[in-house]
Amino acid sequence: MPPQKVEQQTPETSVITARIEDLKKLVTVIGKDSRFAAGLWVGFIKGVALGVLVSMVLAGLKIVLAGV
């Protein structure tokens, strides 16, 4: 098996490679942040919907039991 060829990078290619890797990490972080924010928003909406539903049920029971 022949020896592996070592590829040397010039300073310019090193900078470009580092910037590409940095952009990849930033895209990942942005994706995680937006996913977290979406989860918080869905939780908030579910909580509001559940609160409205429970309030309506309790108000209905109060009206029915009061015999209005």
Sequence and secondary structure as in RCSB ss.txt:
>XXXX:A:sequence
MPPQKVEQQTPETSVITARIEDLKKLVTVIGKDSRFAAGLWVGFIKGVALGVLVSMVLAGLKIVLAGV
>XXXX:A:secstr
          HHHHHHHHHHHHHHHHHHHHHHHHHHHHHHHHHHHHHHHHHHHHHHHHHHHHHHHHT 
